[in-house]
Amino acid sequence: MVNIISKHPDDTVNLTNLGGLYFSRGDYVSAKTQFGIVHKLIPDDIIAHSNFLSAQVMTGDHSEEILQELKILIKKDDSVANLFLTNAKL
């Protein structure tokens, strides 16, 4: 997968898949990196933003900043709160 991404660095589907793989393995720092790239590429995508916030929570990033970003997401779509909490708990 890393080979594919190196050839197509803007492929948000594969970047997200790689981030998810890292996340499921407990490598939250690498997941945060991948999800951060996706979030920068598609900043208005709620799922990308939620994935990035979930990885930030798992790496112990500043919780107050994360809560502020979560409030922004909830204003866009209130169902994202459940998605975010589910991701962080996994």
C-alpha positions in Angstrom: 0.0 0.0 0.0 2.9 2.4 0.8 4.1 1.8 -2.8 0.8 2.8 -4.2 0.7 6.0 -2.1 4.2 6.9 -3.1 3.1 6.8 -6.7 -0.3 8.6 -6.0 0.3 10.8 -2.9 -3.1 12.5 -3.4 -5.1 9.3 -3.3 -7.3 10.0 -0.3 -8.9 6.5 -0.4 -5.6 4.7 0.0 -4.3 7.2 2.5 -7.4 6.7 4.6 -7.1 2.9 4.3 -3.5 3.1 5.4 -4.4 5.4 8.3 -7.1 2.9 9.3 -4.7 0.0 9.2 -2.2 1.9 11.4 -5.1 2.9 13.7 -6.3 -0.7 14.0 -2.8 -1.9 14.9 -2.5 0.7 17.6 0.1 2.9 15.7 -1.8 6.1 16.4 1.1 8.4 15.5 1.3 6.9 12.0 -2.5 6.9 11.7 -2.6 10.6 12.7 0.0 11.4 10.0 -2.1 9.7 7.3 -5.4 11.1 8.5 -3.8 14.5 8.7 -2.7 14.4 5.1 -6.2 13.3 4.0 -7.8 16.1 6.1 -5.5 18.7 4.4 -6.4 17.3 1.0 -10.2 17.3 1.7 -10.7 19.7 4.7 -14.5 19.8 4.3 -14.9 16.0 4.5 -16.5 15.2 7.8 -15.2 11.6 7.9 -11.6 12.7 7.2 -11.8 15.3 9.9 -13.3 12.8 12.4 -10.6 10.2 11.6 -7.9 12.9 12.2 -9.5 14.0 15.5 -9.8 10.3 16.7 -6.1 9.7 16.0 -5.3 13.0 17.8 -7.2 11.8 20.9 -5.4 8.4 20.8 -2.0 10.1 20.7 -2.9 12.4 23.6 -3.0 15.7 21.7 -4.5 18.7 23.4 -8.0 17.8 24.3 -9.4 21.3 24.5 -8.4 22.0 20.8 -9.9 18.7 19.8 -13.2 19.5 21.6 -13.4 22.8 19.8 -12.9 21.1 16.4 -15.5 18.5 17.4 -18.0 21.3 18.1 -17.4 22.6 14.5 -18.0 19.1 13.1 -21.2 18.7 15.1 -22.5 22.0 13.7 -22.0 20.5 10.2 -23.6 17.2 11.1 -24.7 16.1 14.5 -24.3 12.4 13.7 -20.6 12.9 13.6 -20.4 13.1 17.4 -21.2 9.4 17.6 -18.8 8.6 14.8 -16.0 10.5 16.5 -16.6 8.8 19.9 -16.8 5.3 18.3 -13.6 5.9 16.4 -11.7 7.1 19.5 -13.0 4.1 21.6 -11.9 1.5 19.0 
